[in-house]
Amino acid sequence: MKNIIYKILWSTIEDFVGLWEILWELNSLLPEKSHKENLESVRKILKYFLEQNLVTFYMNKWGNDELEGLSSNEAILFLKDEKYWNAPAINEMCIKIGNTEKGEKFYNEELVSDFI
């Protein structure tokens, strides 16, 4: 599972990534698990990343470059909202995730623990 955690962290470093894209990634990496199981795993991983200050969550209108930063408390609430786990339509609000300097350091130095 540790390699999956690093792949998810890498996706936040490479570019801003939507919640739904992270779930798609996990579904492709773990096709033997149900969508629901993968969703719960992604929620745990992203909550851990938030608690460790490895990522930042943003609200965004799909198709627009402007990002509005969210607090950790707001981000936790959005993780629970099913609506943001589906691909958005153009101009629909969505949640994107980007890394922090600490997140990039944790990735490069392989400091994330295997907690799942």
Sequence and secondary structure as in RCSB ss.txt:
>XXXX:A:sequence
MKNIIYKILWSTIEDFVGLWEILWELNSLLPEKSHKENLESVRKILKYFLEQNLVTFYMNKWGNDELEGLSSNEA
ILFLKDEKYWNAPAINEMCIKIGNTEKGEKFYNEELVSDFI
>XXXX:A:secstr
 HHHHHHHHHHHHHS EEHHHHHHHHHHH TTS HHHHHHHHHHHHHHHHHTT EEEEEEETT   EEE  HHHH
HHHHH GGGGS   TT EEEEEEE HHHHHHHHTT      
